[in-house]
Amino acid sequence: MVLVGYFGQRRVLLQCGQHVDAMRAREQRVRPHRLLQRRLFGGLQPALVPGRALTILKRLNVSASGSISPDAIDGEMGQGRPVSVNVYWAGGGGHNLALRGRYTLWDPNTQSYPNWVSASDPWYGDSEVLYNTFLTSYQGSGSWGWTCTTKP
């Protein structure tokens, strides 16, 4: 849901809805994400349906399994289109976050310019991660499993 904020006013509505749902959940002793799923999707569905929220907001461009290249990230960012990424944990489950950009930085140890990604994560906050690390071991055990590109 990080990308929702990028597109403006709908962010306020969804965040308010999430807050209200969280309050109801505490009262009803129901997990907040279950109420949000009912509210957005009309029923209980898997928490990580790639591109589902972007489809509802009419912002989904392409939804595909796997990662995209550093150059493709640059292309999306250059057009003002953030990238939504689903990461799947080695122990099961998954997580969604947004990429804010890609850059290179000189590494004197390897004498090269490795690719880095700038990630915006609702759980872990903003971070800068080596692209190759992000592919297979984000936060220690997450693998980049699905990509959603967006449209204006």
JOZI-V181589 format. One record per residue. RES is the residue in one small letter. SS is DSSP state (a for helix, b for strand, c for the rest). PHI is phi in degrees with one decimal (* if undefined). Layout:
BEGIN
res	ss	phi
RES	SS	PHI
RES	SS	PHI
END
This chain:
BEGIN
res	ss	phi
m	c	*
v	a	-59.9
l	a	-68.6
v	a	-54.6
g	a	-63.3
y	a	-64.1
f	a	-94.9
g	c	97.5
q	c	-55.7
r	a	-59.5
r	a	-57.1
v	a	-61.7
l	a	-63.1
l	a	-68.2
q	a	-65.4
c	a	-63.0
g	a	-62.1
q	a	-65.3
h	a	-64.0
v	a	-61.5
d	a	-62.2
a	a	-64.0
m	a	-64.8
r	a	-62.0
a	a	-61.7
r	a	-61.7
e	a	-69.1
q	a	-96.6
r	c	55.6
v	c	-117.8
r	c	-64.5
p	a	-56.2
h	a	-66.3
r	a	-68.0
l	a	-65.9
l	a	-64.2
q	a	-62.4
r	a	-61.4
r	a	-65.1
l	a	-82.1
f	a	-110.5
g	c	76.3
g	c	167.4
l	c	-76.7
q	c	-139.5
p	c	-55.1
a	c	-63.6
l	c	-109.8
v	c	-95.7
p	c	-53.8
g	c	79.0
r	a	-60.9
a	a	-64.2
l	a	-65.5
t	a	-64.6
i	a	-59.8
l	c	-82.8
k	c	60.2
r	c	-117.6
l	b	-77.7
n	b	-97.9
v	b	-133.9
s	b	-123.4
a	b	-146.9
s	b	-66.8
g	c	95.0
s	c	-101.1
i	c	-121.7
s	c	-74.1
p	a	-57.0
d	a	-65.3
a	a	-66.7
i	a	-60.7
d	a	-57.4
g	a	-61.4
e	a	-65.5
m	a	-63.6
g	a	-62.4
q	c	-94.4
g	c	73.8
r	c	-117.4
p	c	-65.9
v	b	-115.1
s	b	-96.4
v	b	-126.5
n	b	-99.9
v	b	-109.2
y	b	-111.1
w	b	-81.2
a	c	-59.7
g	c	-86.3
g	c	109.3
g	c	85.0
g	b	-160.2
h	b	-158.8
n	b	-116.8
l	b	-147.4
a	b	-117.4
l	b	-94.8
r	b	-98.7
g	b	167.2
r	b	-143.0
y	b	-152.7
t	b	-118.2
l	b	-146.3
w	b	-61.2
d	b	-115.5
p	c	-64.2
n	c	-68.9
t	c	-99.7
q	c	54.7
s	b	-149.1
y	b	-113.1
p	b	-70.7
n	b	-81.2
w	b	-122.1
v	b	-117.4
s	b	-104.4
a	b	-112.3
s	b	-115.3
d	b	-121.4
p	c	-65.3
w	c	-90.8
y	c	-102.2
g	b	81.7
d	b	-76.0
s	b	-151.7
e	b	-114.6
v	b	-131.9
l	b	-56.9
y	a	-54.0
n	a	-64.3
t	a	-70.0
f	a	-61.0
l	a	-60.8
t	a	-125.5
s	a	-147.9
y	b	-62.1
q	c	52.6
g	c	98.1
s	c	-141.5
g	b	-89.7
s	b	-114.3
w	b	-67.2
g	b	-112.8
w	b	-151.6
t	b	-131.7
c	b	-123.5
t	b	-94.7
t	b	-115.0
k	c	-132.5
p	c	-66.1
END
